[in-house]
Every structure is written in C-alpha cells, then in structure tokens.
Amino acid sequence: MAVDFVRLLNCGNIAITIKEASTICGISISKIERDTRSGTYPPKIKLDQTNKGSAVRFFLFQIEEWLKGKRANWNKVSLGV
C-alpha cells in the first residue's frame, strides 16, 4: 500500500529540503546521503510518487527524532510526541 505523502503534509507534517536538514543537524549533505542509504538517517520523501524527477524532502519530525538519538525504524507519521 502506497503512503499518500500529500495527505501527510496536509495533516501538519512539515517537509524540509536536504540543505535545511543539513543545517539543522550540523552535518554535510554527503553525510546525510550516506546515512540515508544505510538506514541510519530518516528516509527521503518523494513528493510526487509518479514523477521520476520529483522533489525530495525529509519530514521534520523524523529529523527531530534523529537529533534525539533515533537511528532506525522510522515512523511514517508523526505521533505527536
């Protein structure tokens, strides 16, 4: 089952660019790319699942979880915690 990311964004989940994630976390974009591939950084969210060249973002709540020490098993929606 595909996740409707537009619906998630409309529910108050904020999506940020990789550059913004880099600034917030204090790590380089290349480090984010490596850690995303290894699963130790939140997954990229493709805003348009049908368009191959679609913009990619990260959910801010997942970045906040990462900053608190989470390194795996990423939630798809904010739990409001």
C-alpha positions as CSV (number, residue, x, y, z in Angstrom):
1,M,0.0,0.0,0.0
2,A,1.4,3.4,-1.0
3,V,1.6,6.2,1.5
4,D,-0.2,9.4,0.5
5,F,2.5,11.9,1.3
6,V,0.5,14.9,0.2
7,R,-2.2,13.9,2.7
8,L,0.5,13.6,5.4
9,L,1.8,17.0,4.5
10,N,-1.7,18.4,4.8
11,C,-2.0,16.9,8.3
12,G,0.7,19.2,9.6
13,N,3.8,17.2,8.9
14,I,6.5,19.7,7.7
15,A,8.8,18.7,4.9
16,I,12.2,20.2,4.6
17,T,15.0,20.1,1.9
18,I,18.2,18.3,2.3
19,K,20.0,21.6,2.7
20,E,17.7,22.6,5.6
21,A,18.2,19.1,7.2
22,S,22.0,19.6,6.9
23,T,21.8,23.0,8.6
24,I,19.5,21.7,11.4
25,C,21.6,18.6,12.1
26,G,25.0,20.2,11.6
27,I,26.2,17.6,9.2
28,S,27.1,17.7,5.5
29,I,24.7,16.8,2.7
30,S,27.0,14.0,1.6
31,K,26.9,12.5,5.2
32,I,23.1,12.7,5.0
33,E,23.1,10.9,1.7
34,R,25.4,8.1,3.0
35,D,23.4,7.7,6.2
36,T,20.1,7.7,4.3
37,R,21.3,4.9,2.1
38,S,22.5,2.9,5.2
39,G,19.1,3.5,7.0
40,T,20.6,5.4,9.9
41,Y,19.1,8.8,8.8
42,P,15.4,9.4,8.1
43,P,14.2,8.3,4.6
44,K,13.8,10.8,1.8
45,I,10.2,11.5,0.9
46,K,9.5,11.9,-2.8
47,L,6.7,14.5,-3.1
48,D,5.3,13.1,-6.4
49,Q,5.4,9.3,-6.4
50,T,4.6,9.2,-10.1
51,N,7.2,11.7,-11.4
52,K,10.8,10.4,-11.6
53,G,12.3,13.9,-11.3
54,S,10.1,14.9,-8.4
55,A,11.4,17.0,-5.5
56,V,12.7,15.1,-2.5
57,R,12.2,16.2,1.1
58,F,12.6,15.0,4.7
59,F,9.9,15.1,7.4
60,L,10.9,17.5,10.1
61,F,9.5,15.3,12.9
62,Q,11.8,12.5,11.7
63,I,14.8,14.8,11.8
64,E,13.9,15.8,15.3
65,E,13.8,12.1,16.2
66,W,17.2,11.6,14.7
67,L,18.5,14.6,16.8
68,K,17.2,12.8,19.9
69,G,19.2,9.7,19.0
70,K,16.9,7.5,16.9
71,R,18.8,5.7,14.1
72,A,16.3,3.1,12.7
73,N,12.6,2.1,12.3
74,W,11.3,5.4,11.0
75,N,7.7,6.2,11.7
76,K,5.7,7.3,8.6
77,V,3.5,9.7,10.5
78,S,4.1,12.0,13.5
79,L,3.0,10.5,16.8
80,G,2.8,14.0,18.3
81,V,5.4,13.1,20.9
